[in-house]
Amino acid sequence: MNIEITERQAPHVWVVHLDGWDVNFRSVKTAQDFVDVLQARINAPHVWPNACAQTPTRPIVARRMGASVE
């Protein structure tokens, strides 16, 4: 992900560019704090889910529309 901070003059704001997304901030400090937290979360270790190890919490039952339940 490309992350960049720029200054915009009218209206005066600081913009954090996240690939195709722009987020406006009133000060460079709040923009930088946002970027720091975002980068920390991106760089944090992540555990990949194991679909085979998960069991559903309740069974999924398929029903036809209009079918009566006895």
Secondary structure, DSSP 4 states (H G I P E B T S, - for coil): --EEEEEETTTTEEEEEETTEEEEESSHHHHHHHHHHHHHHHHS--PPP-GGG---SS------TT----
